[in-house]
Each structure stands twice: as C-alpha cells, then as structure tokens.
Amino acid sequence: AQSVTQLDSHVSVSEGTPVLLRCNYSSSYSPSLFWYVQHPNKGLQLLLKYTSAATLVKGINGFEAEFKKSETSFHLTKPSAHMSDAAEYFCVVSGSGSARQLTFGSGTQLTVLP
Amino acid sequence: GEEVAQTPKHLVRGEGQKAKLYCAPIKGHSYVFWYQQVLKNEFKFLISFQNENVFDETGMPKERFSAKCLPNSPCSLEIQATKLEDSAVYFCASSRSRGIGSYNEQFFGPGTRLTVL
C-alpha cells in the first residue's frame, strides 16, 4: 500500500520569492511520484513526474522536484513565484505499471501575494 | 482525441434520481480510471478499466454505482438513486498500455460536477 502526506495545507509566498511545497511518501515498492496542479474550477494538470530515472525532475512553468529515497520525500520547488502559480497542488504516488490507481495527498493551497 | 473528454460539465439531480457521466479516453490509451473529488481536496479512486474489462473496482460503492467501458463507445459512470453525499466532481483519467520503459502517467479530463439537491 502507498500513501502521501503533504505537510502544509496552505503556503503563502510573495511574488518573486521561492516556493517550497513539501511531500513525503510511503510505498512498499519503487514508486512513481507526480505533482499535479489544479486551478479553481479546473481539471488537473501534470507538473512533473518521477519514474526512477534522474532524481531531480524538471517540470513545466519552472517547477522542479527532487526525489530523496533516504528521506522518502518529493518536495516541489520553484525559484521565483508568479501570481499565476496560485492554485492547489497535489502530490501523488502510484505503483509500477500503467494500471495502478493513484493515491493523492490532501493538497497544498499556494497563495502568491503581490 | 488528444485529450480526455468528459460530459456533461455540470449535472444537477434531485435526490433519488439517476446520474450518468461519460468519458472518452485519449485515443490509444488502454486504461481508464474514475476518481471522485469530494469537498475541495479529497480524491477517492473509484474504478479502473483495462480496455472494456474492469481492472480494479475496490473503490466503488457497489450498491448504487456502476461503470462500463464498451468498445467504440465512451466510458460511463452511473449512479442510481443519487444521494446528497454523491455531490462531487468526478474525474476520468486515461493512461497508455504497459510496455518496456513505460510509466503510469494518467491524463485527466476536466471533470463533471455533480450536484445532488
């Protein structure tokens, strides 16, 4: 069984400052890990994914995440926040193969202040 | 198509009425998943299909929920006798077949918002 814990339900940053959204996972096998973003009243958009290749994963819109097996973490970062980054972010874990259900974290609401 | 399509976008039903939601996966994707997003953040897995076969239905409330993926038709999720607690956004996702070097990225549709009054 797998699980995901997002350590912060809300994160607030000023525009132009770094973003850090924290995620810890638990999995009994080598996991695939994802970050999805959901803007208000919109669907889910994949930001980036880790699938046992490079541990530092680069995604869209300047986001990146580092897989740290020793810490069972997959934190999402961005060097400089933009107003358009304000949204709900979900850390997601899945097992190997295409037919595994995704397990979602509880989400982190990112607020970007002008 | 290149995107997962879901219809309708919004659905309003009185308690006890039937609701039917549709999903067209990305062409060439063999796996379809249904998720329920209750409140704002809670995603619950409902069911998955491999082509037209149920792969995993451990999340389905068996009494009132049913789903199908038939050849050459959109997949469907049906709720008989809806209850207030069924109000949620229902997301469909699809992913590619397994293969060498494949990974299980799921592509999500825009969701159907079901409101039960």
gemmi code that builds the backbone of each chain (N, CA, C; Angstrom):
import gemmi

chains = {
    "A": [
        ("ALA", (0.846, -1.191, 0.000), (0.000, 0.000, 0.000), (0.881, 1.240, 0.000)),
        ("GLN", (0.358, 2.297, -0.565), (1.129, 3.529, -0.617), (0.320, 4.667, -0.018)),
        ("SER", (1.011, 5.688, 0.414), (0.346, 6.874, 0.958), (1.207, 8.093, 0.717)),
        ("VAL", (0.588, 9.237, 0.817), (1.267, 10.502, 0.589), (0.840, 11.476, 1.674)),
        ("THR", (1.793, 12.207, 2.206), (1.500, 13.242, 3.192), (2.025, 14.573, 2.694)),
        ("GLN", (1.138, 15.515, 2.524), (1.558, 16.873, 2.197), (1.585, 17.646, 3.506)),
        ("LEU", (2.740, 18.155, 3.818), (2.996, 18.647, 5.165), (2.358, 19.997, 5.455)),
        ("ASP", (1.981, 20.724, 4.426), (1.384, 22.044, 4.616), (0.075, 22.126, 3.849)),
        ("SER", (-0.984, 22.503, 4.519), (-2.254, 22.651, 3.800), (-2.322, 23.993, 3.080)),
        ("HIS", (-1.603, 24.994, 3.609), (-1.563, 26.316, 2.974), (-0.126, 26.831, 2.999)),
        ("VAL", (0.297, 27.413, 1.873), (1.583, 28.086, 1.791), (1.343, 29.438, 1.139)),
        ("SER", (1.917, 30.459, 1.744), (1.761, 31.805, 1.210), (3.146, 32.391, 0.961)),
        ("VAL", (3.374, 32.885, -0.259), (4.659, 33.490, -0.596), (4.406, 34.803, -1.317)),
        ("SER", (5.418, 35.637, -1.336), (5.338, 36.872, -2.112), (5.809, 36.612, -3.539)),
        ("GLU", (5.246, 37.351, -4.455), (5.656, 37.207, -5.853), (7.159, 37.446, -5.974)),
        ("GLY", (7.825, 36.581, -6.728), (9.263, 36.716, -6.927), (10.116, 35.969, -5.908)),
        ("THR", (9.500, 35.428, -4.875), (10.254, 34.668, -3.868), (10.108, 33.176, -4.135)),
        ("PRO", (11.000, 32.356, -3.532), (10.960, 30.915, -3.808), (9.721, 30.230, -3.228)),
        ("VAL", (9.367, 29.133, -3.883), (8.254, 28.294, -3.452), (8.793, 26.936, -3.016)),
        ("LEU", (8.290, 26.442, -1.883), (8.614, 25.093, -1.427), (7.325, 24.439, -0.940)),
        ("LEU", (6.900, 23.380, -1.600), (5.742, 22.601, -1.189), (6.245, 21.208, -0.831)),
        ("ARG", (5.958, 20.782, 0.398), (6.573, 19.569, 0.917), (5.673, 18.351, 0.791)),
        ("CYS", (6.318, 17.230, 0.473), (5.583, 15.977, 0.294), (6.450, 14.818, 0.774)),
        ("ASN", (5.884, 13.975, 1.599), (6.523, 12.721, 1.983), (5.644, 11.560, 1.523)),
        ("TYR", (6.261, 10.474, 1.147), (5.509, 9.345, 0.641), (5.858, 8.083, 1.411)),
        ("SER", (4.992, 7.127, 1.279), (5.236, 5.799, 1.816), (4.810, 4.800, 0.766)),
        ("SER", (5.723, 3.881, 0.445), (5.403, 2.890, -0.573), (6.197, 1.622, -0.307)),
        ("SER", (5.567, 0.497, -0.557), (6.238, -0.785, -0.327), (7.046, -1.218, -1.541)),
        ("TYR", (7.013, -0.453, -2.596), (7.806, -0.768, -3.778), (8.337, 0.539, -4.361)),
        ("SER", (9.111, 0.435, -5.398), (9.692, 1.627, -6.003), (8.574, 2.466, -6.616)),
        ("PRO", (8.348, 3.642, -6.097), (7.155, 4.385, -6.511), (7.373, 5.232, -7.759)),
        ("SER", (6.283, 5.554, -8.412), (6.247, 6.668, -9.345), (5.570, 7.816, -8.599)),
        ("LEU", (6.121, 9.001, -8.732), (5.623, 10.156, -7.989), (5.308, 11.288, -8.952)),
        ("PHE", (4.271, 12.019, -8.639), (3.806, 13.087, -9.517), (3.417, 14.308, -8.677)),
        ("TRP", (3.502, 15.460, -9.314), (2.856, 16.656, -8.794), (1.854, 17.132, -9.845)),
        ("TYR", (0.624, 17.350, -9.375), (-0.418, 17.898, -10.227), (-0.838, 19.255, -9.654)),
        ("VAL", (-1.298, 20.140, -10.543), (-1.817, 21.436, -10.119), (-3.268, 21.535, -10.552)),
        ("GLN", (-4.076, 22.145, -9.688), (-5.487, 22.346, -10.011), (-5.831, 23.807, -9.747)),
        ("HIS", (-6.127, 24.534, -10.810), (-6.596, 25.898, -10.668), (-8.085, 25.889, -10.370)),
        ("PRO", (-8.622, 26.949, -9.774), (-10.035, 26.960, -9.357), (-10.979, 26.545, -10.475)),
        ("ASN", (-11.825, 25.596, -10.156), (-12.855, 25.102, -11.086), (-12.276, 24.543, -12.377)),
        ("LYS", (-11.075, 24.055, -12.286), (-10.410, 23.450, -13.452), (-10.031, 22.015, -13.150)),
        ("GLY", (-9.590, 21.318, -14.182), (-9.126, 19.955, -14.005), (-7.694, 19.910, -13.499)),
        ("LEU", (-7.110, 18.740, -13.526), (-5.758, 18.532, -13.023), (-4.744, 18.589, -14.164)),
        ("GLN", (-3.674, 19.307, -13.911), (-2.600, 19.403, -14.905), (-1.333, 18.830, -14.300)),
        ("LEU", (-0.660, 17.961, -15.050), (0.576, 17.367, -14.560), (1.708, 18.384, -14.630)),
        ("LEU", (2.368, 18.597, -13.496), (3.525, 19.500, -13.456), (4.806, 18.746, -13.777)),
        ("LEU", (4.979, 17.599, -13.130), (6.185, 16.810, -13.335), (5.980, 15.409, -12.777)),
        ("LYS", (6.914, 14.516, -13.153), (6.805, 13.136, -12.702), (8.187, 12.552, -12.437)),
        ("TYR", (8.262, 11.659, -11.475), (9.466, 10.897, -11.196), (9.164, 9.427, -11.446)),
        ("THR", (10.008, 8.807, -12.298), (9.758, 7.402, -12.626), (11.058, 6.609, -12.603)),
        ("SER", (11.872, 6.813, -11.593), (13.118, 6.082, -11.306), (14.246, 6.403, -12.278)),
        ("ALA", (14.163, 7.525, -12.923), (15.295, 7.981, -13.738), (16.070, 8.999, -12.881)),
        ("ALA", (16.305, 10.186, -13.392), (17.025, 11.195, -12.628), (16.241, 11.592, -11.384)),
        ("THR", (16.944, 11.798, -10.288), (16.258, 12.129, -9.035), (15.801, 13.581, -9.002)),
        ("LEU", (16.444, 14.447, -9.777), (15.988, 15.835, -9.880), (15.153, 15.942, -11.142)),
        ("VAL", (13.893, 16.248, -10.957), (12.951, 16.249, -12.066), (12.542, 17.677, -12.373)),
        ("LYS", (12.632, 18.042, -13.622), (12.188, 19.374, -14.044), (10.819, 19.263, -14.702)),
        ("GLY", (9.946, 20.208, -14.357), (8.602, 20.188, -14.915), (8.290, 21.450, -15.692)),
        ("ILE", (7.010, 21.685, -15.846), (6.586, 22.858, -16.588), (6.568, 24.093, -15.693)),
        ("ASN", (6.565, 25.257, -16.317), (6.429, 26.543, -15.613), (7.511, 26.777, -14.562)),
        ("GLY", (8.679, 26.211, -14.749), (9.802, 26.474, -13.859), (9.818, 25.659, -12.580)),
        ("PHE", (8.882, 24.732, -12.422), (8.855, 23.885, -11.232), (9.827, 22.719, -11.366)),
        ("GLU", (10.349, 22.289, -10.224), (11.137, 21.080, -10.195), (10.964, 20.394, -8.844)),
        ("ALA", (11.329, 19.125, -8.795), (11.193, 18.356, -7.555), (12.352, 17.384, -7.468)),
        ("GLU", (12.756, 17.093, -6.253), (13.862, 16.169, -6.044), (13.380, 14.958, -5.258)),
        ("PHE", (13.622, 13.783, -5.812), (13.280, 12.533, -5.149), (14.418, 12.163, -4.211)),
        ("LYS", (14.109, 12.041, -2.926), (15.113, 11.650, -1.933), (14.624, 10.385, -1.239)),
        ("LYS", (15.199, 9.270, -1.642), (14.742, 7.989, -1.117), (15.015, 7.877, 0.375)),
        ("SER", (16.173, 8.368, 0.807), (16.542, 8.243, 2.223), (15.581, 9.012, 3.121)),
        ("GLU", (14.993, 10.075, 2.589), (14.065, 10.895, 3.361), (12.605, 10.618, 2.970)),
        ("THR", (12.400, 9.736, 2.030), (11.065, 9.461, 1.447), (10.329, 10.762, 1.164)),
        ("SER", (11.025, 11.659, 0.485), (10.432, 12.960, 0.195), (10.460, 13.253, -1.298)),
        ("PHE", (9.578, 14.134, -1.699), (9.483, 14.565, -3.099), (8.948, 15.993, -3.085)),
        ("HIS", (9.745, 16.909, -2.575), (9.317, 18.298, -2.418), (9.328, 19.044, -3.751)),
        ("LEU", (8.369, 19.915, -3.917), (8.234, 20.721, -5.136), (8.795, 22.118, -4.885)),
        ("THR", (9.596, 22.610, -5.804), (10.189, 23.935, -5.638), (10.085, 24.742, -6.920)),
        ("LYS", (10.179, 26.053, -6.722), (10.271, 26.979, -7.854), (11.060, 28.173, -7.364)),
        ("PRO", (12.030, 28.643, -8.135), (12.896, 29.710, -7.628), (12.171, 31.035, -7.403)),
        ("SER", (11.173, 31.321, -8.239), (10.542, 32.631, -8.185), (9.053, 32.494, -8.487)),
        ("ALA", (8.216, 32.791, -7.505), (6.770, 32.609, -7.673), (6.175, 33.693, -8.550)),
        ("HIS", (5.172, 33.282, -9.312), (4.411, 34.194, -10.148), (2.974, 34.162, -9.691)),
        ("MET", (2.283, 35.276, -9.918), (0.874, 35.345, -9.474), (0.053, 34.194, -10.046)),
        ("SER", (0.367, 33.788, -11.253), (-0.398, 32.723, -11.905), (-0.153, 31.347, -11.286)),
        ("ASP", (0.820, 31.259, -10.368), (1.083, 29.970, -9.702), (0.079, 29.684, -8.586)),
        ("ALA", (-0.714, 30.670, -8.214), (-1.699, 30.470, -7.143), (-2.692, 29.398, -7.564)),
        ("ALA", (-2.728, 28.311, -6.783), (-3.564, 27.157, -7.141), (-3.445, 26.121, -6.024)),
        ("GLU", (-4.114, 24.993, -6.220), (-3.996, 23.847, -5.322), (-3.034, 22.851, -5.953)),
        ("TYR", (-2.109, 22.356, -5.149), (-1.101, 21.425, -5.646), (-1.244, 20.086, -4.934)),
        ("PHE", (-1.196, 19.029, -5.733), (-1.359, 17.686, -5.189), (-0.119, 16.846, -5.478)),
        ("CYS", (0.396, 16.233, -4.430), (1.456, 15.245, -4.558), (0.785, 13.879, -4.672)),
        ("VAL", (1.226, 13.082, -5.620), (0.516, 11.840, -5.946), (1.521, 10.697, -6.077)),
        ("VAL", (1.162, 9.528, -5.586), (2.032, 8.362, -5.690), (1.291, 7.237, -6.385)),
        ("SER", (2.045, 6.452, -7.119), (1.465, 5.300, -7.787), (2.471, 4.161, -7.782)),
        ("GLY", (1.979, 2.958, -7.918), (2.866, 1.822, -8.046), (3.354, 1.678, -9.474)),
        ("SER", (4.040, 0.616, -9.747), (4.616, 0.412, -11.075), (3.555, -0.064, -12.055)),
        ("GLY", (3.733, 0.241, -13.303), (2.811, -0.215, -14.327), (1.701, 0.773, -14.595)),
        ("SER", (1.014, 0.575, -15.685), (0.008, 1.541, -16.110), (-1.303, 1.429, -15.374)),
        ("ALA", (-1.586, 0.295, -14.807), (-2.932, 0.073, -14.310), (-3.040, 0.212, -12.810)),
        ("ARG", (-2.206, 1.039, -12.223), (-2.274, 1.250, -10.786), (-3.004, 2.541, -10.488)),
        ("GLN", (-3.873, 2.475, -9.514), (-4.581, 3.677, -9.105), (-3.620, 4.677, -8.487)),
        ("LEU", (-3.952, 5.942, -8.600), (-3.169, 6.998, -7.980), (-3.692, 7.246, -6.570)),
        ("THR", (-2.769, 7.536, -5.677), (-3.122, 7.940, -4.327), (-2.712, 9.388, -4.148)),
        ("PHE", (-3.671, 10.228, -3.807), (-3.447, 11.668, -3.729), (-3.153, 12.104, -2.306)),
        ("GLY", (-2.280, 13.102, -2.185), (-2.165, 13.799, -0.934), (-3.365, 14.717, -0.739)),
        ("SER", (-3.413, 15.364, 0.392), (-4.572, 16.194, 0.733), (-4.509, 17.584, 0.120)),
        ("GLY", (-3.415, 17.878, -0.568), (-3.330, 19.135, -1.275), (-2.697, 20.255, -0.469)),
        ("THR", (-2.043, 21.164, -1.169), (-1.492, 22.388, -0.576), (-1.995, 23.566, -1.386)),
        ("GLN", (-2.651, 24.475, -0.721), (-3.141, 25.694, -1.370), (-2.002, 26.714, -1.371)),
        ("LEU", (-1.559, 27.111, -2.560), (-0.498, 28.110, -2.689), (-1.118, 29.467, -2.971)),
        ("THR", (-0.826, 30.420, -2.121), (-1.239, 31.802, -2.313), (0.000, 32.627, -2.654)),
        ("VAL", (-0.105, 33.451, -3.680), (1.000, 34.323, -4.073), (0.573, 35.763, -3.851)),
        ("LEU", (1.296, 36.439, -3.004), (0.969, 37.820, -2.636), (1.718, 38.806, -3.530)),
        ("PRO", (1.062, 39.880, -3.906), (1.741, 40.863, -4.784), (2.828, 41.625, -4.036)),
    ],
    "B": [
        ("GLY", (-8.914, 11.194, -29.631), (-8.516, 12.569, -29.456), (-7.261, 12.672, -28.603)),
        ("GLU", (-6.754, 13.872, -28.497), (-5.532, 14.107, -27.736), (-5.785, 14.458, -26.293)),
        ("GLU", (-7.029, 14.649, -25.942), (-7.374, 14.982, -24.565), (-8.485, 14.056, -24.089)),
        ("VAL", (-8.532, 13.876, -22.771), (-9.644, 13.135, -22.188), (-10.858, 14.061, -22.167)),
        ("ALA", (-11.944, 13.593, -22.715), (-13.161, 14.396, -22.773), (-14.183, 13.851, -21.784)),
        ("GLN", (-14.821, 14.752, -21.057), (-15.863, 14.345, -20.117), (-17.118, 15.173, -20.366)),
        ("THR", (-18.258, 14.503, -20.341), (-19.536, 15.175, -20.464), (-20.519, 14.599, -19.464)),
        ("PRO", (-21.465, 15.379, -19.001), (-21.536, 16.830, -19.158), (-20.549, 17.533, -18.237)),
        ("LYS", (-20.445, 18.802, -18.357), (-19.572, 19.582, -17.477), (-20.220, 19.732, -16.097)),
        ("HIS", (-21.494, 19.969, -16.104), (-22.265, 20.088, -14.866), (-23.499, 19.208, -14.971)),
        ("LEU", (-23.914, 18.641, -13.829), (-25.102, 17.804, -13.790), (-25.793, 18.038, -12.453)),
        ("VAL", (-27.072, 18.365, -12.526), (-27.848, 18.587, -11.301), (-28.948, 17.543, -11.243)),
        ("ARG", (-29.054, 16.874, -10.102), (-30.065, 15.841, -9.928), (-30.723, 16.003, -8.569)),
        ("GLY", (-32.015, 15.669, -8.542), (-32.703, 15.585, -7.273), (-32.354, 14.284, -6.584)),
        ("GLU", (-32.402, 14.286, -5.279), (-32.066, 13.075, -4.536), (-32.963, 11.929, -4.990)),
        ("GLY", (-32.348, 10.800, -5.271), (-33.096, 9.642, -5.743), (-33.100, 9.485, -7.248)),
        ("GLN", (-32.691, 10.521, -7.961), (-32.651, 10.416, -9.423), (-31.364, 9.741, -9.876)),
        ("LYS", (-31.344, 9.335, -11.125), (-30.179, 8.681, -11.703), (-29.254, 9.722, -12.327)),
        ("ALA", (-27.969, 9.464, -12.264), (-26.985, 10.339, -12.911), (-26.059, 9.470, -13.751)),
        ("LYS", (-25.762, 9.962, -14.960), (-24.856, 9.218, -15.839), (-23.816, 10.171, -16.398)),
        ("LEU", (-22.563, 9.805, -16.228), (-21.438, 10.617, -16.633), (-20.656, 9.857, -17.706)),
        ("TYR", (-20.058, 10.617, -18.619), (-19.367, 9.993, -19.737), (-17.916, 10.454, -19.824)),
        ("CYS", (-17.094, 9.566, -20.363), (-15.664, 9.843, -20.508), (-15.140, 9.212, -21.783)),
        ("ALA", (-14.484, 10.010, -22.605), (-13.807, 9.486, -23.783), (-12.308, 9.582, -23.544)),
        ("PRO", (-11.617, 8.450, -23.387), (-10.173, 8.495, -23.114), (-9.390, 8.946, -24.343)),
        ("ILE", (-8.140, 9.239, -24.141), (-7.256, 9.591, -25.249), (-7.122, 8.374, -26.164)),
        ("LYS", (-7.181, 8.625, -27.446), (-7.101, 7.544, -28.421), (-5.800, 6.780, -28.245)),
        ("GLY", (-5.932, 5.462, -28.156), (-4.745, 4.629, -27.988), (-4.433, 4.285, -26.544)),
        ("HIS", (-5.101, 4.943, -25.614), (-4.918, 4.610, -24.196), (-5.810, 3.427, -23.839)),
        ("SER", (-5.218, 2.470, -23.138), (-5.957, 1.256, -22.825), (-6.553, 1.251, -21.431)),
        ("TYR", (-6.129, 2.187, -20.587), (-6.578, 2.173, -19.190), (-7.385, 3.426, -18.895)),
        ("VAL", (-8.477, 3.230, -18.222), (-9.357, 4.331, -17.825), (-9.597, 4.240, -16.317)),
        ("PHE", (-9.576, 5.393, -15.687), (-9.745, 5.481, -14.240), (-10.833, 6.501, -13.934)),
        ("TRP", (-11.595, 6.240, -12.886), (-12.558, 7.222, -12.362), (-12.173, 7.587, -10.932)),
        ("TYR", (-12.193, 8.903, -10.661), (-11.917, 9.407, -9.321), (-13.044, 10.347, -8.919)),
        ("GLN", (-13.282, 10.403, -7.621), (-14.293, 11.305, -7.072), (-13.572, 12.320, -6.180)),
        ("GLN", (-13.798, 13.611, -6.452), (-13.218, 14.650, -5.605), (-14.336, 15.261, -4.783)),
        ("VAL", (-14.350, 14.913, -3.522), (-15.370, 15.415, -2.608), (-14.806, 16.617, -1.871)),
        ("LEU", (-15.654, 17.558, -1.529), (-15.200, 18.816, -0.935), (-14.154, 19.392, -1.875)),
        ("LYS", (-13.059, 19.867, -1.324), (-12.104, 20.508, -2.202), (-10.912, 19.630, -2.521)),
        ("ASN", (-10.498, 18.818, -1.565), (-9.200, 18.187, -1.703), (-9.192, 16.667, -1.691)),
        ("GLU", (-10.280, 16.049, -1.312), (-10.228, 14.611, -1.128), (-10.509, 13.881, -2.423)),
        ("PHE", (-9.492, 13.260, -2.966), (-9.647, 12.429, -4.155), (-9.812, 10.980, -3.724)),
        ("LYS", (-10.838, 10.363, -4.255), (-11.058, 8.957, -3.963), (-11.090, 8.172, -5.269)),
        ("PHE", (-10.278, 7.138, -5.354), (-10.299, 6.250, -6.509), (-11.578, 5.421, -6.493)),
        ("LEU", (-12.222, 5.313, -7.647), (-13.449, 4.525, -7.727), (-13.213, 3.196, -8.454)),
        ("ILE", (-12.768, 3.273, -9.704), (-12.688, 2.069, -10.521), (-11.711, 2.295, -11.662)),
        ("SER", (-11.113, 1.215, -12.156), (-10.261, 1.313, -13.338), (-10.605, 0.193, -14.317)),
        ("PHE", (-10.347, 0.475, -15.584), (-10.603, -0.472, -16.660), (-9.333, -0.680, -17.478)),
        ("GLN", (-9.172, -1.883, -17.951), (-8.200, -2.176, -18.991), (-9.018, -2.541, -20.219)),
        ("ASN", (-9.036, -1.649, -21.181), (-9.968, -1.751, -22.310), (-11.393, -1.874, -21.746)),
        ("GLU", (-12.148, -2.891, -22.126), (-13.519, -2.954, -21.615), (-13.654, -3.788, -20.349)),
        ("ASN", (-12.527, -4.229, -19.808), (-12.576, -5.101, -18.630), (-12.298, -4.320, -17.353)),
        ("VAL", (-13.091, -4.584, -16.339), (-12.827, -3.971, -15.042), (-11.493, -4.477, -14.514)),
        ("PHE", (-10.620, -3.553, -14.137), (-9.304, -3.944, -13.621), (-9.272, -3.903, -12.098)),
        ("ASP", (-9.825, -2.848, -11.549), (-9.818, -2.679, -10.095), (-11.059, -1.888, -9.723)),
        ("GLU", (-11.935, -2.473, -8.937), (-13.156, -1.766, -8.536), (-13.250, -1.635, -7.031)),
        ("THR", (-12.129, -1.644, -6.367), (-12.133, -1.634, -4.909), (-12.698, -0.358, -4.313)),
        ("GLY", (-12.762, 0.721, -5.101), (-13.260, 1.975, -4.558), (-14.729, 2.236, -4.830)),
        ("MET", (-15.368, 1.338, -5.540), (-16.751, 1.576, -5.951), (-17.747, 1.237, -4.854)),
        ("PRO", (-18.650, 2.184, -4.533), (-19.786, 1.825, -3.680), (-20.722, 0.929, -4.488)),
        ("LYS", (-20.729, -0.348, -4.178), (-21.346, -1.342, -5.052), (-22.848, -1.176, -5.214)),
        ("GLU", (-23.492, -0.633, -4.189), (-24.960, -0.643, -4.196), (-25.538, 0.240, -5.283)),
        ("ARG", (-24.978, 1.405, -5.513), (-25.623, 2.364, -6.411), (-24.763, 2.787, -7.582)),
        ("PHE", (-23.482, 2.467, -7.535), (-22.561, 2.905, -8.583), (-22.255, 1.748, -9.539)),
        ("SER", (-22.223, 2.086, -10.825), (-21.787, 1.110, -11.809), (-21.030, 1.844, -12.907)),
        ("ALA", (-20.180, 1.120, -13.619), (-19.396, 1.741, -14.688), (-19.164, 0.738, -15.801)),
        ("LYS", (-19.015, 1.286, -17.005), (-18.752, 0.445, -18.166), (-17.772, 1.142, -19.095)),
        ("CYS", (-17.010, 0.336, -19.823), (-16.213, 0.833, -20.939), (-16.433, -0.158, -22.078)),
        ("LEU", (-17.299, 0.189, -22.993), (-17.629, -0.703, -24.107), (-16.852, -0.286, -25.355)),
        ("PRO", (-16.549, -1.233, -26.228), (-15.810, -0.893, -27.449), (-16.542, 0.158, -28.271)),
        ("ASN", (-15.781, 1.110, -28.798), (-16.303, 2.136, -29.710), (-17.374, 3.025, -29.076)),
        ("SER", (-17.367, 3.114, -27.753), (-18.297, 3.992, -27.048), (-17.565, 4.693, -25.925)),
        ("PRO", (-18.046, 5.888, -25.514), (-17.428, 6.498, -24.327), (-17.652, 5.604, -23.110)),
        ("CYS", (-16.725, 5.679, -22.181), (-16.928, 5.007, -20.902), (-18.010, 5.765, -20.136)),
        ("SER", (-18.661, 5.086, -19.212), (-19.722, 5.734, -18.436), (-19.625, 5.345, -16.973)),
        ("LEU", (-20.078, 6.271, -16.142), (-20.214, 6.038, -14.701), (-21.647, 6.407, -14.355)),
        ("GLU", (-22.359, 5.471, -13.783), (-23.772, 5.685, -13.500), (-24.032, 5.551, -12.011)),
        ("ILE", (-24.823, 6.471, -11.515), (-25.218, 6.431, -10.102), (-26.732, 6.309, -10.053)),
        ("GLN", (-27.205, 5.217, -9.544), (-28.643, 5.017, -9.366), (-29.060, 5.649, -8.047)),
        ("ALA", (-30.207, 6.275, -8.027), (-30.751, 6.809, -6.771), (-29.722, 7.648, -6.026)),
        ("THR", (-29.370, 8.771, -6.634), (-28.321, 9.613, -6.054), (-28.695, 10.082, -4.653)),
        ("LYS", (-27.643, 10.272, -3.854), (-27.780, 10.808, -2.508), (-27.024, 12.128, -2.414)),
        ("LEU", (-27.354, 12.894, -1.376), (-26.696, 14.189, -1.211), (-25.180, 14.054, -1.177)),
        ("GLU", (-24.689, 12.989, -0.531), (-23.238, 12.834, -0.380), (-22.534, 12.450, -1.683)),
        ("ASP", (-23.290, 12.204, -2.751), (-22.684, 11.923, -4.053), (-22.259, 13.214, -4.751)),
        ("SER", (-22.673, 14.359, -4.203), (-22.255, 15.639, -4.784), (-20.735, 15.738, -4.751)),
        ("ALA", (-20.140, 15.909, -5.914), (-18.676, 15.896, -6.029), (-18.320, 16.230, -7.473)),
        ("VAL", (-17.027, 16.369, -7.705), (-16.523, 16.422, -9.071), (-15.950, 15.052, -9.401)),
        ("TYR", (-16.386, 14.503, -10.513), (-15.944, 13.178, -10.933), (-14.959, 13.351, -12.089)),
        ("PHE", (-13.752, 12.851, -11.856), (-12.707, 12.946, -12.868), (-12.473, 11.591, -13.514)),
        ("CYS", (-12.272, 11.627, -14.802), (-11.851, 10.469, -15.555), (-10.407, 10.709, -15.987)),
        ("ALA", (-9.614, 9.642, -16.008), (-8.225, 9.732, -16.471), (-7.928, 8.519, -17.342)),
        ("SER", (-6.976, 8.674, -18.249), (-6.556, 7.527, -19.047), (-5.044, 7.453, -19.098)),
        ("SER", (-4.550, 6.239, -19.328), (-3.097, 6.068, -19.467), (-2.808, 5.027, -20.536)),
        ("ARG", (-1.554, 5.017, -20.970), (-1.152, 4.133, -22.063), (-1.050, 2.686, -21.608)),
        ("SER", (-0.889, 1.831, -22.554), (-0.664, 0.421, -22.247), (0.694, 0.262, -21.590)),
        ("ARG", (0.854, -0.845, -20.897), (2.169, -1.177, -20.364), (3.098, -1.520, -21.507)),
        ("GLY", (4.346, -1.200, -21.317), (5.344, -1.556, -22.310), (6.717, -1.339, -21.726)),
        ("ILE", (7.722, -1.675, -22.457), (9.083, -1.516, -21.967), (9.356, -0.035, -21.760)),
        ("GLY", (9.805, 0.306, -20.567), (10.112, 1.700, -20.283), (8.901, 2.574, -20.097)),
        ("SER", (7.721, 1.977, -20.050), (6.530, 2.829, -19.882), (6.385, 3.262, -18.433)),
        ("TYR", (5.595, 4.237, -18.216), (5.295, 4.705, -16.877), (3.818, 4.989, -16.802)),
        ("ASN", (3.341, 5.169, -15.616), (1.892, 5.190, -15.460), (1.339, 6.598, -15.317)),
        ("GLU", (1.750, 7.501, -16.209), (1.185, 8.843, -16.185), (-0.265, 8.794, -16.586)),
        ("GLN", (-1.102, 9.377, -15.794), (-2.529, 9.438, -16.099), (-2.870, 10.854, -16.542)),
        ("PHE", (-3.596, 10.941, -17.616), (-4.048, 12.210, -18.156), (-5.507, 12.410, -17.736)),
        ("PHE", (-5.792, 13.548, -17.132), (-7.109, 13.775, -16.562), (-7.994, 14.600, -17.485)),
        ("GLY", (-9.265, 14.288, -17.437), (-10.267, 15.114, -18.085), (-10.615, 16.297, -17.207)),
        ("PRO", (-11.479, 17.188, -17.706), (-11.820, 18.403, -16.955), (-12.801, 18.168, -15.818)),
        ("GLY", (-13.377, 16.976, -15.754), (-14.283, 16.653, -14.665), (-15.730, 16.965, -14.963)),
        ("THR", (-16.608, 16.271, -14.250), (-18.049, 16.552, -14.255), (-18.450, 16.887, -12.832)),
        ("ARG", (-19.043, 18.075, -12.676), (-19.503, 18.470, -11.337), (-20.947, 18.003, -11.166)),
        ("LEU", (-21.140, 17.073, -10.241), (-22.481, 16.564, -9.940), (-22.991, 17.235, -8.667)),
        ("THR", (-24.150, 17.837, -8.774), (-24.812, 18.435, -7.611), (-26.120, 17.694, -7.373)),
        ("VAL", (-26.269, 17.147, -6.182), (-27.499, 16.443, -5.818), (-28.256, 17.309, -4.818)),
        ("LEU", (-29.480, 17.652, -5.194), (-30.274, 18.560, -4.354), (-31.267, 17.792, -3.498)),
    ],
}
model = gemmi.Model(1)
for chain_id, residues in chains.items():
    chain = gemmi.Chain(chain_id)
    for i, (resn, *xyz) in enumerate(residues, 1):
        res = gemmi.Residue()
        res.name, res.seqid = resn, gemmi.SeqId(i, " ")
        for name, pos in zip(("N", "CA", "C"), xyz):
            atom = gemmi.Atom()
            atom.name, atom.element = name, gemmi.Element(name[0])
            atom.pos, atom.b_iso = gemmi.Position(*pos), 0.0
            res.add_atom(atom)
        chain.add_residue(res)
    model.add_chain(chain)
structure = gemmi.Structure()
structure.add_model(model)
structure.setup_entities()
